[in-house]
Amino acid sequence: MSFTLHGLSVSDGIAIGNALLMSHATLEVSHLTVGPRMVEKEIARFDQAVAAVRQELAAIREATESAPAELSAFIDIHAMFLEDPELIEKPRDIIRTRRCNAEWALVQQMEQLVGQFEAFDDPYLRERKYDVRQVVERVIKELLGHPGRAVMKAGKGLKEEMLIVVAHDLSPADVISFKEHRFASFITDVGGATSHTAILARSLAIPAVVGLAHARALIRDGETLIVDGLRGVVIVDPDERVLEEYRLRKNQIELEASKLKRLKDARSQTIDGIDVNLYANIELPVDIPEALEGGAEGVGLFRTEFLFLDRGDMPDEQEQFEAYKKVVKGMGGRPVTIRTFDLGNDKDLHPDADFHDRVKTNPALGRRAIRLSLAEPQMFQTQLRAILRASRFGPVKLLIPMLAHAHEIDQTLSALEQAKASLASEKIAFDERIEVGGMIEIPAAALAIGLFLRRLDFLSIGTNDLIQYALAIDRSDEQVASLYDPLHPAVLMLLAHTITSAEKAGVPVSVCGEMAGDPKLTRLFLGMGLRTFSMHPSQILKVKNRVLKADVSELAPAVRRMLRLEEPGKLQEALEKLNA
């Protein structure tokens, strides 16, 4: 019988294939009593299982060089949990005091830790409960004599590229196996927009739907599935009519992707001869090949905070310098905009990191981004010096996140001069004329744009946070996700005001948030006057295709009329006419 499941779309595309149920160790273990003489032996058995999992994770860590960069960081998180006394020491105490088997003791402690994570307000921290469960599951597999990752083998007559993995959850170690196989897609019962599975799905560029609740219990092995990563829908046992419809849609998507590749070397210019810059957003040096393959004309946003995450120490100046240099040299003379790190919001610090405790609760409104940098001058100097040193290897621009006050710019420029002076005294070369720009992602900055235009060389609009702050919506909270509206009249007014003001002042402006990579909004931005877009590399050719077919002389008056509208329905209609 055919039925449909609805979840959270985390990676676009359509996959058609057969279900492969991924086995996982049950966490409902038996409670056994051990004799007094067997207690220490039970503890030793527990220690051996933990040691075996540590070795397994270390081996997997070594195998992640060619895998997406996020994978090794996630493995490190699991290895970190295996060093946590709360997870490793407490079960030993339970075994001693309650004289129970290791499996039961470990699960009891796990439930307590999961409860602590569920109490967190921050969505990212809440989802770390899945990491705890995954680590415990690996240890239990070892205790039960079933170590290692779940075996995923195609059934008789089925090819791997026809298989869709169905799991309750997937650990980073499990997902690494996707690099060794050619599965069509995966779906999971749990997970959110910031879950590991979501992040990994996007990095592996395969369709995926998470948060389906009971998919694994409802779907049978080998059953035909359609995964619609565009709408967050999974169709189980579809009839021939639905199958044919999705086959056509899948072929159309693949054909369009193939056609887009031909645009890689085409000049990004509108029909009426206006040049448009299309840059890439990156997070780590390993993202450069993908950016170049996508036809990026430069890096519009290098999010340096990803160098700082999931580690107990902060990278020193040399380590940062090497990472920045690798990006600058890798782009071969194309401009690279490096943003000073934006820590303290959804990108949280490792609990053991310096000044972790000084980033308070409700970090989206607290000491984060430039506020944290200015409060930690030594750390800020280290990053500024590293960026300046990298500027001798190619065109580098410095971008300051989350500006709201003029004095933040003044203090940043003063810190930059201090870093320049220290390098000059050491006779270390750097670009003395490095340009400094600011992120416009707080409504106050957009409304008081003159303060920033007078002090900065360029602006970059971060639409993700701008929308979040303008509408008072936590964009990572699934309960209010439907209210996150890029087409809200207030958001459009802030965008138009910033772009127009920058144009009048002769200050370059770009958009680097998710809106920049949405092809449906390309013509809207062109009509507003935007000439520089920065986005995920996978979106560049899609946006370029829209640019090549756009006529700004026609779009500009249409967009001006659109910006006078206030009703959501009429705004949506106007956008559809713009893209017709």
C-alpha positions as CSV (number, residue, x, y, z in Angstrom):
1,M,0.0,0.0,0.0
2,S,1.3,3.4,-1.0
3,F,1.7,6.2,1.6
4,T,3.6,9.4,2.1
5,L,5.9,10.6,4.9
6,H,6.7,14.2,5.6
7,G,9.9,15.4,7.1
8,L,12.5,18.1,6.8
9,S,14.2,18.7,3.5
10,V,18.0,19.1,4.1
11,S,19.5,18.4,0.7
12,D,17.8,19.0,-2.7
13,G,17.2,16.6,-5.5
14,I,15.1,13.5,-6.3
15,A,16.1,9.9,-5.7
16,I,14.2,6.8,-6.7
17,G,15.3,3.4,-5.4
18,N,14.8,0.5,-3.0
19,A,14.9,0.8,0.8
20,L,17.9,-0.5,2.6
21,L,17.1,-0.7,6.3
22,M,20.2,0.1,8.3
23,S,20.6,-2.1,11.4
24,H,21.6,-0.6,14.7
25,A,22.2,-1.9,18.1
26,T,19.2,-1.7,20.4
27,L,19.7,0.5,23.5
28,E,17.0,-1.4,25.4
29,V,19.5,-3.8,27.0
30,S,18.8,-6.4,29.7
31,H,19.4,-5.6,33.4
32,L,21.6,-8.3,34.8
33,T,23.1,-8.7,38.3
34,V,26.7,-9.8,38.6
35,G,28.4,-11.4,41.6
36,P,30.8,-9.5,43.8
37,R,33.8,-11.3,42.4
38,M,32.7,-10.4,38.8
39,V,32.3,-6.7,39.3
40,E,35.9,-5.8,38.4
41,K,35.8,-8.2,35.5
42,E,32.7,-6.4,34.2
43,I,34.4,-3.0,34.6
44,A,37.4,-4.4,32.6
45,R,35.0,-5.6,29.9
46,F,33.6,-2.1,29.8
47,D,37.0,-0.5,29.6
48,Q,38.0,-2.9,26.8
49,A,34.9,-2.0,24.8
50,V,35.6,1.8,25.2
51,A,39.3,1.3,24.2
52,A,38.2,-0.6,21.1
53,V,35.8,2.1,20.0
54,R,38.5,4.7,20.6
55,Q,40.8,2.8,18.2
56,E,38.0,2.4,15.7
57,L,37.3,6.2,15.7
58,A,41.0,6.9,15.4
59,A,41.2,4.6,12.3
60,I,38.1,6.3,10.8
61,R,39.7,9.7,11.5
62,E,42.7,8.8,9.4
63,A,40.5,7.7,6.6
64,T,38.7,11.1,6.3
65,E,41.4,13.0,4.4
66,S,39.4,12.7,1.1
67,A,36.0,13.0,2.7
68,P,34.2,16.3,3.4
69,A,36.0,18.4,6.0
70,E,33.0,18.3,8.3
71,L,33.4,14.5,8.8
72,S,36.7,14.6,10.7
73,A,35.3,17.3,13.0
74,F,32.3,15.2,13.8
75,I,34.5,12.1,14.5
76,D,36.5,14.3,16.9
77,I,33.2,15.2,18.7
78,H,32.5,11.5,19.3
79,A,36.1,10.9,20.4
80,M,35.7,13.8,22.8
81,F,32.6,12.1,24.4
82,L,34.6,9.0,24.9
83,E,37.0,11.0,27.1
84,D,34.1,12.6,29.1
85,P,34.1,11.3,32.7
86,E,30.3,11.7,32.8
87,L,30.0,9.1,30.1
88,I,33.0,6.9,31.0
89,E,33.6,7.1,34.7
90,K,30.0,7.2,35.9
91,P,29.1,3.8,34.4
92,R,32.0,2.2,36.3
93,D,30.5,3.6,39.5
94,I,27.1,2.2,38.6
95,I,28.6,-1.2,38.0
96,R,30.3,-1.2,41.4
97,T,27.4,0.2,43.4
98,R,24.5,-1.7,41.7
99,R,26.5,-4.8,40.7
100,C,25.0,-4.7,37.2
101,N,26.2,-5.5,33.7
102,A,28.1,-2.9,31.7
103,E,25.5,-2.5,29.0
104,W,22.8,-1.5,31.5
105,A,25.0,0.8,33.5
106,L,26.1,2.6,30.3
107,V,22.5,3.1,29.1
108,Q,21.4,4.4,32.5
109,Q,24.1,7.1,32.4
110,M,23.3,7.9,28.8
111,E,19.6,8.6,29.6
112,Q,20.7,11.0,32.3
113,L,23.0,12.9,29.9
114,V,20.4,12.9,27.1
115,G,18.0,14.5,29.6
116,Q,20.6,17.2,30.3
117,F,21.0,18.0,26.6
118,E,17.3,18.1,26.0
119,A,17.0,20.8,28.7
120,F,19.2,23.2,26.7
121,D,17.5,26.1,24.9
122,D,20.0,26.2,22.1
123,P,18.8,23.9,19.2
124,Y,22.4,22.9,18.2
125,L,23.2,21.8,21.8
126,R,19.9,19.9,22.1
127,E,20.8,17.9,19.0
128,R,24.1,16.8,20.5
129,K,22.0,14.3,22.4
130,Y,22.1,12.2,19.2
131,D,25.9,12.2,19.4
132,V,25.7,10.8,22.9
133,R,23.4,8.0,21.8
134,Q,25.6,7.2,18.8
135,V,28.7,6.9,20.9
136,V,26.9,4.7,23.4
137,E,25.5,2.6,20.6
138,R,29.0,1.9,19.3
139,V,30.2,0.9,22.7
140,I,27.2,-1.4,23.2
141,K,27.9,-3.0,19.8
142,E,31.4,-3.8,21.0
143,L,30.1,-5.2,24.3
144,L,27.6,-7.4,22.5
145,G,30.2,-8.6,20.1
146,H,28.9,-6.7,17.0
147,P,31.5,-3.9,16.6
148,G,31.9,-1.5,13.7
149,R,29.6,0.3,11.4
150,A,26.4,-1.2,10.2
151,V,26.9,-3.4,7.2
152,M,25.2,-2.0,4.1
153,K,25.0,-4.5,1.3
154,A,22.8,-4.4,-1.8
155,G,20.3,-7.3,-2.0
156,K,20.3,-9.7,-4.9
157,G,19.7,-7.9,-8.2
158,L,20.0,-4.4,-6.7
159,K,22.8,-2.0,-7.5
160,E,24.1,0.4,-4.8
161,E,23.1,3.5,-6.8
162,M,19.5,2.2,-6.6
163,L,19.5,2.0,-2.8
164,I,18.1,4.5,-0.3
165,V,19.4,4.0,3.2
166,V,16.7,4.1,5.8
167,A,17.9,4.6,9.4
168,H,16.8,5.8,12.8
169,D,19.9,8.0,12.8
170,L,23.3,8.1,11.1
171,S,26.5,8.8,12.9
172,P,29.4,10.6,11.1
173,A,31.3,7.3,11.1
174,D,28.3,5.6,9.4
175,V,28.0,8.4,6.8
176,I,31.7,8.0,5.9
177,S,30.7,4.8,4.2
178,F,28.8,6.9,1.7
179,K,32.2,7.8,0.3
180,E,32.9,4.1,-0.3
181,H,29.5,3.4,-1.9
182,R,27.2,5.0,-4.4
183,F,23.9,5.2,-2.6
184,A,21.1,7.2,-4.1
185,S,19.9,8.9,-0.9
186,F,19.2,8.5,2.8
187,I,16.4,9.2,5.1
188,T,16.3,9.2,8.9
189,D,13.7,9.3,11.7
190,V,15.5,12.0,13.7
191,G,17.6,15.1,12.9
192,G,17.1,18.7,12.3
193,A,18.5,21.5,10.1
194,T,21.6,21.7,12.3
195,S,22.1,17.9,12.7
196,H,25.1,16.2,11.5
197,T,23.1,14.2,9.0
198,A,21.8,17.4,7.5
199,I,25.2,19.0,7.2
200,L,26.7,15.9,5.7
201,A,24.0,15.4,3.2
202,R,24.6,18.8,1.8
203,S,28.3,18.3,1.7
204,L,27.9,15.0,-0.1
205,A,25.3,16.6,-2.5
206,I,22.8,13.7,-2.3
207,P,19.0,14.1,-1.7
208,A,18.0,13.6,1.9
209,V,15.1,14.0,4.2
210,V,15.4,13.8,8.0
211,G,13.0,14.1,11.0
212,L,10.5,11.5,9.5
213,A,9.8,10.1,13.0
214,H,8.8,6.5,12.2
215,A,10.2,5.9,8.7
216,R,12.4,3.0,9.8
217,A,9.5,1.2,11.6
218,L,7.0,1.7,8.7
219,I,9.3,1.0,5.7
220,R,10.2,-2.6,4.7
221,D,13.5,-3.7,3.3
222,G,13.6,-3.6,-0.5
223,E,10.4,-1.5,-0.8
224,T,10.4,1.1,-3.6
225,L,10.9,4.7,-2.4
226,I,10.8,8.2,-3.9
227,V,12.8,10.8,-1.9
228,D,11.8,14.3,-2.8
229,G,14.5,16.4,-1.3
230,L,12.9,19.6,-2.7
231,R,9.7,19.2,-0.7
232,G,10.8,17.0,2.2
233,V,8.6,14.2,1.2
234,V,9.1,10.4,1.0
235,I,6.7,8.3,-1.0
236,V,6.6,4.6,-0.1
237,D,5.5,2.0,-2.6
238,P,4.4,4.5,-5.2
239,D,2.1,3.4,-8.1
240,E,3.4,3.5,-11.7
241,R,1.8,6.8,-12.5
242,V,3.6,8.6,-9.6
243,L,6.8,6.8,-10.5
244,E,6.7,7.9,-14.1
245,E,6.0,11.5,-13.0
246,Y,9.1,11.5,-10.7
247,R,11.3,9.8,-13.3
248,L,10.5,12.7,-15.6
249,R,11.2,15.3,-12.9
250,K,14.5,13.5,-12.0
251,N,15.6,13.4,-15.6
252,Q,14.7,17.0,-16.1
253,I,16.8,18.0,-13.0
254,E,19.8,16.0,-14.2
255,L,19.4,17.5,-17.7
256,E,19.3,21.0,-16.4
257,A,22.4,20.4,-14.2
258,S,24.2,19.1,-17.2
259,K,23.3,22.1,-19.3
260,L,24.4,24.5,-16.5
261,K,27.9,23.1,-16.6
262,R,28.4,24.7,-20.0
263,L,28.0,28.1,-18.4
264,K,31.1,27.8,-16.2
265,D,33.3,29.9,-18.4
266,A,30.6,32.2,-19.7
267,R,30.9,35.9,-18.8
268,S,28.4,36.8,-16.1
269,Q,26.6,39.6,-17.8
270,T,22.9,40.6,-18.3
271,I,21.2,41.0,-21.7
272,D,21.7,44.8,-21.5
273,G,25.4,44.5,-20.8
274,I,25.7,44.8,-17.0
275,D,28.5,42.7,-15.4
276,V,27.6,40.8,-12.3
277,N,30.1,39.3,-9.9
278,L,29.4,35.8,-8.7
279,Y,31.5,34.7,-5.7
280,A,31.6,31.6,-3.5
281,N,31.0,31.2,0.3
282,I,33.5,28.8,1.8
283,E,34.2,27.4,5.3
284,L,37.6,25.6,4.9
285,P,40.5,25.5,2.4
286,V,39.3,22.2,1.1
287,D,36.2,24.0,-0.4
288,I,38.3,25.8,-3.0
289,P,38.2,23.1,-5.7
290,E,34.4,23.1,-5.6
291,A,34.3,26.9,-5.8
292,L,36.5,26.9,-8.9
293,E,34.5,24.0,-10.5
294,G,31.4,26.1,-9.9
295,G,32.9,29.0,-11.8
296,A,33.4,31.3,-8.8
297,E,35.1,34.6,-9.7
298,G,36.4,34.9,-6.1
299,V,35.5,34.1,-2.5
300,G,33.0,36.6,-1.2
301,L,32.9,35.1,2.3
302,F,35.4,32.9,4.0
303,R,33.8,31.9,7.3
304,T,37.0,31.5,9.4
305,E,35.2,30.3,12.6
306,F,35.1,26.8,11.2
307,L,38.8,26.6,11.9
308,F,38.0,27.2,15.6
309,L,35.2,24.7,16.2
310,D,35.3,21.4,18.0
311,R,38.7,21.8,19.6
312,G,39.9,22.6,23.1
313,D,42.6,25.0,22.0
314,M,42.6,28.0,19.6
315,P,44.7,27.8,16.4
316,D,47.8,29.9,16.7
317,E,48.9,32.5,14.2
318,Q,50.9,30.1,12.1
319,E,48.1,27.6,11.7
320,Q,45.6,30.3,10.8
321,F,48.1,31.9,8.4
322,E,48.7,28.6,6.6
323,A,44.9,28.1,6.2
324,Y,44.4,31.6,4.8
325,K,47.4,31.4,2.5
326,K,46.1,28.1,1.1
327,V,42.8,29.7,0.2
328,V,44.4,32.9,-1.3
329,K,46.9,30.9,-3.4
330,G,44.3,28.4,-4.4
331,M,42.1,31.1,-5.9
332,G,44.9,32.0,-8.2
333,G,44.7,35.8,-8.1
334,R,40.9,36.0,-7.6
335,P,39.7,38.2,-4.7
336,V,39.2,36.5,-1.3
337,T,37.1,38.2,1.4
338,I,38.1,36.8,4.8
339,R,35.6,37.4,7.7
340,T,36.9,37.6,11.2
341,F,35.3,34.8,13.1
342,D,31.7,34.8,14.1
343,L,31.6,32.6,17.1
344,G,29.0,32.4,19.8
345,N,25.7,31.9,18.0
346,D,24.9,28.6,16.2
347,K,28.6,27.9,15.8
348,D,29.4,27.2,19.4
349,L,32.8,26.9,21.0
350,H,34.2,23.6,22.3
351,P,33.5,23.5,26.1
352,D,37.2,23.4,26.8
353,A,38.1,26.3,24.6
354,D,39.5,29.5,26.0
355,F,36.8,32.1,27.1
356,H,34.0,29.6,26.4
357,D,32.3,30.5,29.6
358,R,32.4,34.2,28.6
359,V,30.0,33.5,25.8
360,K,26.7,33.7,27.6
361,T,23.3,32.1,27.1
362,N,21.1,33.5,24.3
363,P,24.3,34.0,22.2
364,A,22.5,35.4,19.2
365,L,22.0,38.6,21.2
366,G,25.1,38.4,23.3
367,R,28.9,38.6,23.0
368,R,29.5,37.1,19.6
369,A,31.3,38.0,16.4
370,I,33.0,41.4,16.5
371,R,31.9,41.9,20.1
372,L,33.8,38.8,21.2
373,S,36.8,39.8,19.1
374,L,37.1,43.2,20.6
375,A,36.6,41.8,24.1
376,E,39.5,39.3,23.5
377,P,42.2,41.6,22.0
378,Q,45.1,39.1,22.1
379,M,43.0,36.5,20.2
380,F,41.9,39.2,17.7
381,Q,45.5,40.3,17.1
382,T,46.5,36.8,16.3
383,Q,43.8,36.5,13.7
384,L,44.4,40.0,12.2
385,R,48.2,39.3,11.9
386,A,47.5,35.9,10.2
387,I,45.1,37.5,7.7
388,L,47.5,40.4,6.9
389,R,50.4,37.9,6.4
390,A,48.2,36.0,3.9
391,S,47.4,39.2,2.0
392,R,50.9,39.2,0.4
393,F,49.9,36.1,-1.7
394,G,46.9,37.6,-3.4
395,P,44.0,40.1,-3.2
396,V,42.5,39.9,0.3
397,K,39.7,41.9,1.9
398,L,38.9,41.9,5.6
399,L,35.2,41.6,6.6
400,I,33.9,42.5,10.1
401,P,30.7,40.6,11.2
402,M,27.7,41.8,13.2
403,L,28.4,45.6,13.3
404,A,25.9,47.8,15.0
405,H,27.9,50.8,16.3
406,A,30.4,53.2,14.8
407,H,32.8,52.7,17.7
408,E,33.0,49.0,16.8
409,I,34.5,50.0,13.4
410,D,36.8,52.5,15.0
411,Q,38.1,50.0,17.5
412,T,38.5,47.4,14.7
413,L,40.5,49.8,12.5
414,S,42.7,50.7,15.5
415,A,43.3,47.0,16.2
416,L,44.2,46.5,12.5
417,E,46.7,49.3,12.6
418,Q,48.3,47.8,15.7
419,A,48.6,44.4,13.9
420,K,50.1,46.2,10.9
421,A,52.6,48.0,13.1
422,S,53.7,44.8,14.8
423,L,54.3,43.1,11.5
424,A,56.1,46.1,10.1
425,S,58.4,46.1,13.1
426,E,59.3,42.4,12.4
427,K,59.8,43.2,8.7
428,I,57.0,40.8,7.6
429,A,55.4,41.7,4.3
430,F,51.6,42.3,3.9
431,D,49.2,44.4,1.9
432,E,49.2,47.8,3.6
433,R,46.1,48.9,1.6
434,I,44.0,45.9,2.6
435,E,40.3,46.9,2.2
436,V,38.0,46.6,5.3
437,G,34.3,46.0,5.0
438,G,31.4,45.4,7.3
439,M,28.6,42.9,7.5
440,I,25.1,44.4,7.5
441,E,23.1,41.8,9.3
442,I,21.5,43.9,12.2
443,P,18.5,46.1,11.3
444,A,20.1,49.0,13.2
445,A,23.1,48.9,10.8
446,A,20.9,48.9,7.8
447,L,18.8,51.8,9.1
448,A,21.9,53.9,10.1
449,I,23.9,52.9,7.0
450,G,25.6,56.3,6.7
451,L,27.7,55.5,9.7
452,F,29.2,52.6,8.0
453,L,29.5,54.0,4.5
454,R,31.7,56.8,5.8
455,R,34.1,54.4,7.5
456,L,34.3,51.3,5.4
457,D,35.6,50.3,1.9
458,F,32.7,47.9,1.1
459,L,29.6,46.2,2.6
460,S,28.3,42.7,2.6
461,I,24.7,42.0,3.6
462,G,24.2,38.8,5.7
463,T,20.5,38.0,4.9
464,N,20.3,35.0,7.3
465,D,20.8,37.1,10.4
466,L,19.2,40.2,9.0
467,I,15.9,38.3,8.6
468,Q,16.3,36.6,12.0
469,Y,16.7,39.9,13.8
470,A,14.2,41.9,11.8
471,L,11.4,39.3,12.4
472,A,12.5,38.1,15.9
473,I,12.7,34.5,14.7
474,D,15.2,31.9,15.6
475,R,16.0,30.4,12.2
476,S,17.1,27.1,13.7
477,D,13.9,26.6,15.6
478,E,11.6,24.3,13.6
479,Q,8.5,25.5,15.6
480,V,8.7,29.0,14.0
481,A,10.5,28.1,10.8
482,S,7.4,28.9,8.7
483,L,7.6,32.5,9.9
484,Y,11.1,33.0,8.5
485,D,10.1,35.0,5.4
486,P,12.7,36.6,3.1
487,L,9.9,38.4,1.2
488,H,8.6,40.1,4.3
489,P,8.0,43.8,3.4
490,A,10.3,45.0,6.2
491,V,13.1,42.7,5.0
492,L,12.8,43.9,1.5
493,M,12.8,47.6,2.7
494,L,16.1,47.0,4.6
495,L,17.7,45.3,1.7
496,A,16.7,47.9,-0.8
497,H,17.7,50.8,1.5
498,T,21.2,49.3,2.0
499,I,21.8,48.5,-1.6
500,T,20.6,51.9,-2.9
501,S,22.5,53.9,-0.2
502,A,25.7,52.1,-1.0
503,E,25.3,52.7,-4.7
504,K,24.7,56.4,-4.1
505,A,27.9,56.6,-1.9
506,G,29.9,54.7,-4.5
507,V,30.7,51.9,-2.0
508,P,30.6,48.3,-3.3
509,V,28.0,46.1,-1.7
510,S,27.3,42.4,-2.0
511,V,24.8,39.9,-0.5
512,C,26.3,36.8,1.0
513,G,23.4,35.2,2.8
514,E,21.2,32.3,1.6
515,M,19.1,34.7,-0.4
516,A,22.0,35.3,-2.8
517,G,22.0,31.7,-3.8
518,D,18.3,31.4,-4.5
519,P,17.7,31.7,-8.3
520,K,14.1,32.8,-7.7
521,L,15.5,36.0,-6.1
522,T,18.2,36.8,-8.6
523,R,16.1,39.1,-10.7
524,L,14.7,40.8,-7.6
525,F,18.2,41.7,-6.5
526,L,19.3,42.8,-9.9
527,G,16.3,45.1,-10.1
528,M,17.3,46.5,-6.7
529,G,20.7,47.4,-8.1
530,L,22.8,44.5,-6.6
531,R,25.9,43.6,-8.8
532,T,27.8,41.2,-6.5
533,F,26.4,37.9,-5.2
534,S,28.2,35.4,-2.9
535,M,26.8,31.9,-2.3
536,H,27.4,28.2,-1.8
537,P,29.4,27.0,-4.8
538,S,26.7,24.6,-5.9
539,Q,24.3,27.5,-6.6
540,I,26.6,29.7,-8.7
541,L,25.7,28.3,-12.1
542,K,22.0,28.3,-11.3
543,V,22.2,32.0,-10.5
544,K,24.4,32.7,-13.5
545,N,21.8,31.2,-15.7
546,R,19.3,33.8,-14.4
547,V,21.7,36.6,-14.8
548,L,22.4,35.8,-18.4
549,K,18.6,35.9,-19.2
550,A,17.9,39.1,-17.2
551,D,17.4,42.6,-18.6
552,V,18.0,45.1,-15.8
553,S,16.4,48.0,-17.7
554,E,13.1,46.1,-17.5
555,L,13.6,44.7,-14.1
556,A,14.4,48.0,-12.2
557,P,11.0,49.7,-12.7
558,A,9.2,46.4,-12.0
559,V,11.1,45.9,-8.7
560,R,10.4,49.5,-7.7
561,R,6.7,48.8,-8.1
562,M,7.0,45.6,-6.2
563,L,8.7,47.2,-3.2
564,R,5.6,49.4,-2.7
565,L,3.5,46.4,-2.0
566,E,2.9,45.2,1.6
567,E,0.5,42.2,1.3
568,P,2.4,38.8,1.2
569,G,0.1,37.4,-1.5
570,K,0.7,40.4,-3.8
571,L,4.4,40.3,-3.2
572,Q,4.5,36.6,-4.1
573,E,2.5,37.3,-7.3
574,A,4.9,40.1,-8.2
575,L,7.9,37.9,-7.7
576,E,6.4,35.2,-9.9
577,K,5.7,37.8,-12.7
578,L,9.3,39.0,-12.3
579,N,10.5,35.4,-13.0
580,A,8.1,34.6,-15.7
